[in-house]
Amino acid sequence: MSQAYSEWTPEEMELYLKGAKLFGRNSCLITRNILTGFKTCLDVYYYMHEQDQCNMLLEYEETSETGHQVNKETSRKKRRLVRKKVQLQKHISYPAAIENTMNEIVDSYKQYTPCTCEPVCGDQCPCFRNGNFCEIYCRCPKTCNNRFGGCNCTKGQCINRKCPCFSNSRECNPDHCQSCFLSCGDGHGSLGETSKTSKCKNMQFLLKKHKKILLGMSGVHGWGAFTRHSLKKNEFLGEFTGELVSFDEAEERERADNKLGYSYLFNLNDKFVVDSRRQGNKFRFLNHSSNPNCYAKGEFAK
């Protein structure tokens, strides 16, 4: 038994399990709300990591013990099949929303409204009808088949469409995703201050990894947004912020903007529009172009 386990009393282990059910894989929230005065954020982080290794060892022993003599190549194949089976079981009950985004046939996003379905969601569920997933804000049970269960990718591999979160234009959520946890270290810093503890590449909004944007005169129209350094393909730039208004209000503002010759309106979904004229950031200076070098992408973030 390692030192991490020997320093934990049965009462502390039980409190940790209750905290994990409430706050997921966020070691800092567990510490601050359940284990304050008993453990630090770093203690909970190491204990969580060691538990993951123990669970992986148990899964390995269960899948490889087929006899006294086991062929190594066959054992590797079985472990891969077990991992694939677990991933399929975790995401097999997802609605048509995941199929549409995987096939890139989503034209517009529907406004998410928390459902109040009891005991389970059916065809009349507003989330299901709008092609959305049930989220933690819905009143349906956690076992709902329309809930998004997060990903189970290898650490640092949430960078392509093989990741369920990435393919559905969602940021990985430390509370749901198996390997995308993070910790602020000693429990005194702010969230994401020591982001090296997380290897996930799909938490740009949560960790505020925005690129530095410069302003200058553009050859397209008026002012433009520029970056100081070259960027890689599909690299994250930042969030387009502004005032959230209805479509009716946006139409009124658009008529006024047309007289001035420019507009800062951006359609968010089928209900709302983002107007960055008054409360926006530097991304409002991104100009339209027939030969663009970046694109806008709707992202569901925590």
Secondary structure, DSSP 4 states (H G I P E B T S, - for coil): --HHHHT--HHHHHHHHHHHHHHTT-HHHHHHHTSTTT--HHHHHHHHHHHHHHHHHHHHHHHH-SSSS--HHHHHHHHHHHHHHHHHHHHTT--HHHHHHHTT---SPPPP-----SSS--TT-HHHHTTPPB-TTSSS-TT-TTB-----PPTT--SSTTSHHHHTTB---TTT-SS-----SSSSSPTTTTGGG---SS-TTTTT-PPPEEEEE-SSSSEEEEESS---TT--------EEEEHHHHHHHHHHHHHHT---EEE-SSSEEEEHHHH--GGGGPPP-SS-S------B--
